[in-house]
Each structure stands twice: as C-alpha cells, then as structure tokens.
Amino acid sequence: MKTHTRILTLALAALLFPLAAHAAEKGGCCGASAAPVKSAFAAPPAAPRAEGLNEADSAFLASYEKIRAALAGDNLEAAKEAATDLEGAEQIAAAKKIADARVAFKAISATAIAKAKGHSGFYVAHCPMVKGGGADWLTTKKVIENPYFGSAMFACGYIKE
C-alpha cells in the first residue's frame, strides 16, 4: 500500500510540478547539497556599484547581468541585444541558437567573476550539469536562476562564494 501511495504522489506531483517532482525523485536537480531557491523570471537588477569598482567594470557587470537574466529566461534576442556592446561577448551577439549563446556565456562569466572578485554584492554560482565539469556564473542575488539551462533546469545549481 505504501508503494502505491508513493507512486501516486509522485505521479500527481509530476503532473502538477514536473521539475519539482523530477528533482525530488532524483535527490535534487544536480546533486547540490543545499536546495536551490526558485524565483520568478524578473527584470535583472542593475549591478551594484561596489566601492572600488570603476565605471568600465560596473558597466560590464550591468550588461553581463542582463545577458545572464535573458539566458535564464530562455530569451536569445534579449541576450544578443545586451551583448552587442559588451567587449568579449561577440559570440553571444552573433549566436543563432540559445545553446551557442550559453556556451559563449561561460567565457564571459570568467571575466565577470574576475572583475567582481573582492567586491560585496556579487556571488559566484555553479551548475555541475554543464558539460565539461560544470560552469560558474556571477549573480547579484543569492537565488539560483540558471543561465546555462534556463527553464529546463531553472533552479539547478548552488552559490559557491
């Protein structure tokens, strides 16, 4: 009887909450020790102007945040628009598919993380599911909104730093 109840509960949860049911059944989307926090797709906040962060780095991080939010929201056009004037984001601006933009995002994430290092208001998040050993990204909030998988695994990952 208990097995049938568990199966029915998982089936009902899968119908009502497909991602949550899958994550619960597999012990989390990516094996992260802390459960990720979900949030609605919202407009990205401007990158905080941390003390010691120059104008150029602040502008870079603001554009980067727009790209991150667009990729997390599965919006290729918005990601391309935010990338048009961002140095190092030419591959994102020229991407024909969101998968290509996400691959290019990994490289500019390393630059963004380096620029924000040591400044408050920035967090490094990690998704272990990205091919090649996982991938990091910079975020301005302690909420996981995964730019590498978007709605397919929106809350997959964890805050590293």
Backbone torsions as a table, in degrees:
resi	resn	phi	psi	omega
1	MET	NA	-41.5	-179.0
2	LYS	-63.9	-38.6	179.0
3	THR	-62.9	-43.6	179.6
4	HIS	-63.5	-40.1	179.3
5	THR	-64.0	-43.2	178.7
6	ARG	-64.1	-42.4	179.3
7	ILE	-63.5	-44.7	178.9
8	LEU	-64.1	-39.6	178.8
9	THR	-63.7	-46.0	178.3
10	LEU	-64.5	-39.3	179.0
11	ALA	-64.4	-44.5	178.9
12	LEU	-64.6	-43.2	178.6
13	ALA	-63.4	-38.1	178.8
14	ALA	-64.6	-34.5	177.4
15	LEU	-72.1	-39.9	-176.4
16	LEU	-86.7	-37.3	-176.2
17	PHE	-137.8	77.8	-173.5
18	PRO	-56.4	-45.9	-178.1
19	LEU	-70.0	-40.0	-179.0
20	ALA	-65.9	-40.5	-179.7
21	ALA	-65.8	-42.4	179.6
22	HIS	-63.6	-44.4	-179.6
23	ALA	-63.8	-40.8	-179.7
24	ALA	-65.4	-40.6	-178.3
25	GLU	-68.0	-35.8	-176.5
26	LYS	-93.2	2.4	179.9
27	GLY	79.4	28.3	-179.1
28	GLY	111.7	156.1	-174.4
29	CYS	-69.1	-30.4	-173.2
30	CYS	-140.4	14.3	178.4
31	GLY	77.3	11.8	178.7
32	ALA	-64.3	143.7	-177.4
33	SER	-72.6	-33.6	178.4
34	ALA	-100.5	136.9	179.7
35	ALA	-68.1	129.1	179.2
36	PRO	-70.4	153.7	178.3
37	VAL	-98.4	130.3	178.6
38	LYS	-89.7	152.7	173.5
39	SER	-143.9	163.4	177.6
40	ALA	-74.7	156.6	174.4
41	PHE	-68.0	116.2	-178.0
42	ALA	-128.3	160.9	176.2
43	ALA	-61.2	139.0	-177.4
44	PRO	-69.5	141.7	174.8
45	PRO	-74.6	154.4	175.2
46	ALA	-66.5	144.7	178.2
47	ALA	-61.9	133.4	-179.2
48	PRO	-63.8	144.9	177.8
49	ARG	-88.0	88.8	-178.6
50	ALA	-74.0	149.9	177.5
51	GLU	-60.1	130.8	179.1
52	GLY	89.9	-5.6	178.8
53	LEU	-88.8	118.7	-176.3
54	ASN	-74.6	170.3	-176.3
55	GLU	-59.5	-42.8	-177.6
56	ALA	-64.2	-44.7	179.2
57	ASP	-67.5	-38.5	178.1
58	SER	-62.4	-43.4	178.6
59	ALA	-65.3	-41.6	178.3
60	PHE	-59.1	-48.1	-176.7
61	LEU	-67.4	-32.1	176.6
62	ALA	-66.8	-43.7	177.5
63	SER	-66.9	-40.9	177.7
64	TYR	-57.7	-44.6	-179.0
65	GLU	-62.6	-36.7	177.1
66	LYS	-64.5	-41.6	178.0
67	ILE	-64.3	-45.9	-179.7
68	ARG	-58.2	-46.6	-179.4
69	ALA	-65.2	-39.1	179.1
70	ALA	-65.2	-43.2	178.5
71	LEU	-66.4	-39.2	177.3
72	ALA	-63.6	-31.0	179.0
73	GLY	-91.8	10.8	178.9
74	ASP	59.9	33.3	-176.2
75	ASN	-111.2	89.6	-177.7
76	LEU	-62.4	-43.2	-177.3
77	GLU	-61.0	-43.1	178.5
78	ALA	-66.3	-37.6	177.6
79	ALA	-64.2	-43.5	179.2
80	LYS	-64.0	-41.2	179.3
81	GLU	-63.2	-44.0	179.6
82	ALA	-68.0	-24.9	-176.9
83	ALA	-87.6	-11.9	-172.6
84	THR	-58.2	-38.7	-177.4
85	ASP	-106.4	11.5	-176.3
86	LEU	-97.8	121.1	179.6
87	GLU	-62.3	129.4	-179.8
88	GLY	92.0	-4.8	-177.8
89	ALA	-108.8	22.0	-177.8
90	GLU	-59.9	-37.3	179.9
91	GLN	-66.9	-33.1	176.9
92	ILE	-69.6	-45.3	-179.4
93	ALA	-60.8	-30.4	-178.0
94	ALA	-97.0	-1.0	-174.5
95	ALA	-61.8	137.4	176.1
96	LYS	-94.1	-24.6	-179.7
97	LYS	-129.2	148.8	-179.4
98	ILE	-63.5	-30.7	178.1
99	ALA	-61.9	-38.6	178.3
100	ASP	-67.1	-39.9	178.3
101	ALA	-63.7	-38.2	-179.3
102	ARG	-68.2	-35.8	176.2
103	VAL	-64.1	-44.8	180.0
104	ALA	-67.8	-28.0	180.0
105	PHE	-62.4	-31.1	-179.2
106	LYS	-60.4	-39.8	-179.1
107	ALA	-69.1	-43.8	-179.3
108	ILE	-74.0	-20.2	175.8
109	SER	-64.6	-39.1	178.1
110	ALA	-61.4	-40.3	177.9
111	THR	-65.6	-45.3	-179.7
112	ALA	-62.0	-42.7	179.8
113	ILE	-62.5	-41.7	179.4
114	ALA	-64.8	-41.2	-179.5
115	LYS	-66.2	-35.7	-175.9
116	ALA	-87.8	-11.8	-175.6
117	LYS	-54.4	129.5	178.2
118	GLY	86.4	-1.1	179.5
119	HIS	-107.3	135.9	-179.8
120	SER	-72.3	157.8	178.1
121	GLY	92.8	1.0	178.9
122	PHE	-123.5	144.8	-179.7
123	TYR	-133.1	145.0	175.2
124	VAL	-99.7	121.9	177.9
125	ALA	-107.4	158.2	-176.8
126	HIS	-138.4	136.9	172.1
127	CYS	-118.2	113.7	-179.2
128	PRO	-75.6	-7.4	-176.4
129	MET	-83.9	-12.2	179.6
130	VAL	-69.4	132.3	-179.0
131	LYS	-55.6	143.7	178.2
132	GLY	91.3	23.5	176.0
133	GLY	98.1	12.2	178.9
134	GLY	94.8	176.5	-179.5
135	ALA	-152.5	148.0	177.9
136	ASP	-102.1	161.2	168.8
137	TRP	-150.7	160.6	178.9
138	LEU	-98.2	138.4	178.2
139	THR	-138.3	158.0	-179.6
140	THR	-102.9	8.1	178.3
141	LYS	-144.0	158.1	-178.3
142	LYS	-89.6	44.1	179.1
143	VAL	-125.9	131.7	-179.7
144	ILE	-81.8	120.3	172.0
145	GLU	-133.7	92.1	-167.5
146	ASN	-70.9	113.5	179.3
147	PRO	-77.9	-16.2	-177.7
148	TYR	-82.3	-21.9	-179.6
149	PHE	-128.1	-11.3	178.9
150	GLY	55.8	-137.9	-174.8
151	SER	-66.0	-19.0	179.4
152	ALA	-64.8	-35.4	178.0
153	MET	-149.2	58.3	-172.2
154	PHE	-54.4	-41.3	-175.0
155	ALA	-103.2	16.6	-179.1
156	CYS	-80.4	125.5	177.7
157	GLY	133.8	-174.7	-179.9
158	TYR	-156.9	160.4	176.7
159	ILE	-81.3	122.9	178.9
160	LYS	-88.1	-45.9	-174.5
161	GLU	-135.5	NA	NA
